[in-house]
Amino acid sequence: MDISAFKKVVWDFFAHNKRSFPWRDTRNPYEIFVSEFMLQQTQTARVIPKYLSWLQLFPTVATLAQAPLSTVLTEWSGLGYNRRAKFLHSAAKVIAIDLKNVFPSTYAELIQLPGVGHYTANAVLAFAYNLPVPVVETNIRTVFLHHFFSNSQKITEKEFESLATETVDNDNPREWYYALMDYGNWLKTEGIHHFDRQKKYRKQAPFKGSNRFVRGYLLREVLKYNSLKLSDVIIPGYSAATVKKIAEILHQEGLLIKQGLYIKKVV
């Protein structure tokens, strides 16, 4: 498809179908950073109340850095993938202590922060600093697959990124990526899905019956009661050995403390 014609389709759609999210109303890099961590593998409807509550409790990177990890994990509860909360907390400490509360503004700095990968670094640069870097997420992939790869299979992330670089609006990359995301979301609501044509596509396993379910349960309970005896933790469908093994993994990740027969919340 011709690039100029493609851009017109996207901009025309966005002009009448722009979605509103609280993280789109800010240019504060910390607030955008928080939203990017929360939005990983989590639907926007679940993120919005958590995002607003989070910024009430931790309005700056300094307040987040100073908070106990147990408070951070409790506030995160309900979003899942709790390692994201710990990474976010650790990143805040690096920014507050090592960078003197000056938020990173380059890819080289951002990629060094705990839990920050290629996408998150570029997303912060685009949405906080309005820089024309390649940003590719699930809705944007849907748009590219629909318009540029209709007869292709196993499209690589490199191909997506090359197209993002080629099509980006250099004058306003922030709004351009919002437009792509909203257009891609609409395409999916219209029944247009191309997930299985992406080389990196992996179907997510159901939450119920997975180790993620046990991880979330153990962390939620230990935050509620401060300390639990592992033998008292009974989760239907899971053996005591499995529960113990997952508790040990959570301990290694720094999400709880395992001492002998007990698990305790971190401080």
MARLO-800380 format. One line per field, with one value per residue (C-alpha): residue number from 0; z, y, x; residue in three letters. Coordinates in steps of 0.02 Angstrom, whole numbers. Each point is the difference from the previous one (the first is absolute). Layout:
resi: (NUM, ...)
pz: (Z, ...)
py: (Y, ...)
px: (X, ...)
resn: (ALA, ...)
% end
This chain:
resi: (0, 1, 2, 3, 4, 5, 6, 7, 8, 9, 10, 11, 12, 13, 14, 15, 16, 17, 18, 19, 20, 21, 22, 23, 24, 25, 26, 27, 28, 29, 30, 31, 32, 33, 34, 35, 36, 37, 38, 39, 40, 41, 42, 43, 44, 45, 46, 47, 48, 49, 50, 51, 52, 53, 54, 55, 56, 57, 58, 59, 60, 61, 62, 63, 64, 65, 66, 67, 68, 69, 70, 71, 72, 73, 74, 75, 76, 77, 78, 79, 80, 81, 82, 83, 84, 85, 86, 87, 88, 89, 90, 91, 92, 93, 94, 95, 96, 97, 98, 99, 100, 101, 102, 103, 104, 105, 106, 107, 108, 109, 110, 111, 112, 113, 114, 115, 116, 117, 118, 119, 120, 121, 122, 123, 124, 125, 126, 127, 128, 129, 130, 131, 132, 133, 134, 135, 136, 137, 138, 139, 140, 141, 142, 143, 144, 145, 146, 147, 148, 149, 150, 151, 152, 153, 154, 155, 156, 157, 158, 159, 160, 161, 162, 163, 164, 165, 166, 167, 168, 169, 170, 171, 172, 173, 174, 175, 176, 177, 178, 179, 180, 181, 182, 183, 184, 185, 186, 187, 188, 189, 190, 191, 192, 193, 194, 195, 196, 197, 198, 199, 200, 201, 202, 203, 204, 205, 206, 207, 208, 209, 210, 211, 212, 213, 214, 215, 216, 217, 218, 219, 220, 221, 222, 223, 224, 225, 226, 227, 228, 229, 230, 231, 232, 233, 234, 235, 236, 237, 238, 239, 240, 241, 242, 243, 244, 245, 246, 247, 248, 249, 250, 251, 252, 253, 254, 255, 256, 257, 258, 259, 260, 261, 262, 263, 264, 265, 266)
pz: (0, -37, 160, -26, -33, 153, 111, -63, 46, 176, 32, -70, 116, 150, -32, 41, 113, 120, 166, 166, 133, 151, -56, -164, 96, 72, -63, 167, -38, 169, -24, -175, 64, 129, -133, -113, 140, 44, -180, -34, -29, 92, -72, 9, 95, 144, -6, 10, 183, 55, -92, 79, 173, -22, -42, 152, 111, -95, -91, -40, -34, 168, 98, -88, 35, 185, 21, 77, -131, 97, -23, -185, -23, 95, -109, -156, 53, -133, -150, -1, -53, 165, -54, -99, 164, 72, -159, 3, 182, -36, -150, 107, 125, -138, -65, 173, 69, -146, -117, 136, -49, -179, -112, -144, -171, -111, -57, 72, 173, -2, -57, 152, 122, 83, -98, -149, -170, -177, -15, 167, -33, -170, 65, 133, -130, -117, 125, 128, -114, -169, -87, -165, 57, -55, 116, -38, 110, -31, -76, -109, -62, -46, -107, -88, -31, -72, -118, -44, 33, -59, -94, 117, 139, 152, -9, 111, 127, -105, -146, 112, 68, -173, -54, 158, -38, -181, 41, 159, 1, 41, 50, 125, 36, 164, -81, -148, 111, 96, -168, -52, 166, -9, -181, 39, 148, -113, -130, 133, 57, -181, 5, -89, 89, -64, 157, -69, -146, 115, 21, 187, 32, 146, 64, 183, 116, 105, 168, 101, 24, -37, 109, -19, 99, 144, -6, 14, 138, 107, -18, 35, 156, 72, -24, 90, 149, 4, 35, -45, 36, -168, 61, 39, -179, -94, -181, -82, -150, 54, 101, 154, -95, -142, 121, 91, -164, -57, 171, -19, -172, 72, 136, -128, -96, 158, 3, 169, 132, 29, 168, 41, 6, -15, -135, 49, -89, -51, 85)
py: (0, 176, 81, 168, -86, -109, 150, 84, -153, -2, 187, 8, -140, 81, 168, -75, -149, 59, -93, 87, -69, 90, -40, 89, 161, 13, 32, -47, -139, -84, -10, -69, -122, -66, -20, -100, -123, -19, -22, -148, -148, 88, 74, 188, -15, -85, 119, 167, -10, -74, 134, 142, -79, -30, 181, 56, -109, 20, 168, 12, -116, 52, -52, -168, -26, 37, -116, -174, -138, -80, 160, 2, -181, 27, 148, -101, -146, -42, 42, -164, -36, 71, 3, 156, 89, -50, 55, 166, 25, -45, 117, 141, -28, 11, 162, 76, -50, -22, 130, 125, -5, 52, -112, -80, 74, -112, -180, -42, 59, -74, -173, -13, 15, -160, -80, 116, -81, 66, 38, 89, 109, 53, 26, 121, 93, 15, 40, 103, 86, -9, -80, -94, -170, -164, -55, -165, -82, -116, 128, 76, -173, -30, 158, -44, -179, 57, 131, -57, -187, -69, -144, -31, -124, 1, 185, 43, 139, 74, 17, 84, 121, 43, 42, 102, 100, 26, 55, 102, 180, 91, 158, -83, -180, 1, 30, -111, -150, 38, 4, -167, -79, 61, -54, -171, -21, 40, -125, -135, 44, -22, -178, 31, -103, -50, -61, -169, 82, 80, -97, 39, -44, -117, -36, 42, -143, 17, 85, -122, -160, 81, 38, 184, -36, -74, 142, 128, -95, -21, 182, 65, -107, 39, 187, -20, -101, 51, -179, -171, -179, -86, -160, 101, 61, -114, 39, -127, -82, 35, -112, 61, -28, 114, 136, -11, 8, 155, 80, -29, 83, 150, 8, -3, 141, 104, 4, -87, -75, -187, -49, -184, -52, 178, 131, 184, 163, 106, 169)
px: (0, 61, 68, -87, -167, 26, 33, -157, -105, 72, -12, -177, -54, 84, -82, -171, 43, 135, -3, 33, 116, 77, 178, -34, -36, 174, 176, 77, 127, -26, -188, 20, 132, -125, -135, 116, 40, -183, -59, 115, -117, -143, -160, -21, -165, 91, 147, -93, -59, 166, 97, -98, 12, 187, 36, -99, 109, 164, -13, 186, 143, 74, -155, -2, 185, -25, -150, 20, -10, -144, -102, 43, -52, -162, -45, 42, -111, -128, 108, 94, 179, 62, 181, -47, -36, 167, 91, -93, 48, 182, 5, -68, 140, 130, -74, -20, 170, 119, -77, -49, -185, 39, -103, 98, -30, 106, -17, 171, -52, -175, 54, 114, -145, -65, -141, 16, 10, 8, -185, -17, 153, -66, -176, 62, 103, -149, -138, 96, 127, -90, 149, -24, 64, -81, -141, -84, -132, -147, -121, 134, 49, -182, -2, 163, -53, -165, 70, 176, 17, -167, 84, 146, 32, 115, 39, 146, 15, 139, -121, -129, 130, 64, -177, -29, 156, -54, -177, 26, -59, 161, -91, -117, 48, -95, -170, 44, 27, -159, -90, 74, -47, -179, -18, 73, -116, -148, 58, 1, -176, -51, 65, 165, 134, 171, 86, 51, 93, 127, 162, 6, -182, -32, -175, -12, -45, -159, 28, -105, 97, 168, 150, -45, -157, 101, 126, -138, -88, 156, 51, -174, -19, 171, -30, -166, 63, 185, 55, -68, 51, 19, -81, -157, -13, -117, -42, -117, 81, 178, 114, 92, 163, -57, -54, 167, 98, -94, 26, 187, -3, -91, 131, 141, -87, -11, -191, -14, 114, 6, 72, -8, -182, -65, -24, 1, -31, 147, 25)
resn: (MET, ASP, ILE, SER, ALA, PHE, LYS, LYS, VAL, VAL, TRP, ASP, PHE, PHE, ALA, HIS, ASN, LYS, ARG, SER, PHE, PRO, TRP, ARG, ASP, THR, ARG, ASN, PRO, TYR, GLU, ILE, PHE, VAL, SER, GLU, PHE, MET, LEU, GLN, GLN, THR, GLN, THR, ALA, ARG, VAL, ILE, PRO, LYS, TYR, LEU, SER, TRP, LEU, GLN, LEU, PHE, PRO, THR, VAL, ALA, THR, LEU, ALA, GLN, ALA, PRO, LEU, SER, THR, VAL, LEU, THR, GLU, TRP, SER, GLY, LEU, GLY, TYR, ASN, ARG, ARG, ALA, LYS, PHE, LEU, HIS, SER, ALA, ALA, LYS, VAL, ILE, ALA, ILE, ASP, LEU, LYS, ASN, VAL, PHE, PRO, SER, THR, TYR, ALA, GLU, LEU, ILE, GLN, LEU, PRO, GLY, VAL, GLY, HIS, TYR, THR, ALA, ASN, ALA, VAL, LEU, ALA, PHE, ALA, TYR, ASN, LEU, PRO, VAL, PRO, VAL, VAL, GLU, THR, ASN, ILE, ARG, THR, VAL, PHE, LEU, HIS, HIS, PHE, PHE, SER, ASN, SER, GLN, LYS, ILE, THR, GLU, LYS, GLU, PHE, GLU, SER, LEU, ALA, THR, GLU, THR, VAL, ASP, ASN, ASP, ASN, PRO, ARG, GLU, TRP, TYR, TYR, ALA, LEU, MET, ASP, TYR, GLY, ASN, TRP, LEU, LYS, THR, GLU, GLY, ILE, HIS, HIS, PHE, ASP, ARG, GLN, LYS, LYS, TYR, ARG, LYS, GLN, ALA, PRO, PHE, LYS, GLY, SER, ASN, ARG, PHE, VAL, ARG, GLY, TYR, LEU, LEU, ARG, GLU, VAL, LEU, LYS, TYR, ASN, SER, LEU, LYS, LEU, SER, ASP, VAL, ILE, ILE, PRO, GLY, TYR, SER, ALA, ALA, THR, VAL, LYS, LYS, ILE, ALA, GLU, ILE, LEU, HIS, GLN, GLU, GLY, LEU, LEU, ILE, LYS, GLN, GLY, LEU, TYR, ILE, LYS, LYS, VAL, VAL)
% end
